[in-house]
Amino acid sequence: PNDAEESLARFGDPGPSAALGTTPSVLVPIANGTEEMEAVILADVLRRAGFRVVIASCEDGILQIEASRMVKIRADCLLEKVLGESFDAILLPGGMPGAERLGGNESLVRMLRDQKKEGRLYGAVCAAPAVALQPNGLMDQIEAATCHPGFMHALASPSEARVVLSQNCLTSRGPGTTFEFALAAIAILSGEESTVAEVAGPMVLPASFDPSRFAEKLGRH
């Protein structure tokens, strides 16, 4: 799609909200080589909205991972600890080879396939849409998606929008778009424009960011 000027593009119906009266829960998996900015921005912004965020290591028996630029991040738990849990969203940071390691984790892929099948939100940013989601069939029947410019050739239906929602799949482009990626997830799961505005305001985002336009695009008013 020719949407390079769009901050957010939506294809199909609005994404799924969390159940009314519940605190949305989000799983952020990480591995050695994960892009550190994307992982931390995701967790930080979602927690500012009051969401329950679980950062889970996909490395066997190792909580502390070394990210793509040698920053060390300590996960809340190992992925195996939450295999039986249901999350309102599973959102993958990118980075290489972190995205490959996430896409090669059979337990995480099973969780993502269940998430897709059951209509709950899932998504990825940077290299992860092309490297972790698409090879595992998680982009099948998805009308459009985006990812880092260096991996766009690998997507079946690429969009140049900064954030793309297609059915229950949310994708984005890189470290600089991860704030919008996280705020889109907040809008989808909370169903409230006011929540997006409350979170975005203190972060002093560019003046061009408009929470009301974000909510309108996502079908949240």
ABEGO torsion letter per residue (X at the ends): XBAAABABBBBEBBBBBBBBGBBBBBBBBBBBGBBAAAAAAAAAAAAAAGBBBBBBBABBGBABBBBAAGBBBBBABBAAAAAABBBABBBBBBEOAAAAAAAABAAAAAAAAAAAAAGBBBEBBEAAAAAAAAAAGAABGBABBBBBAAAAAABABBBABABBBBEABBBBAEAAAAAAAAAAAAAAAAGBAAAAAAAAAAAGBBAABBAAAAAAAAGBX
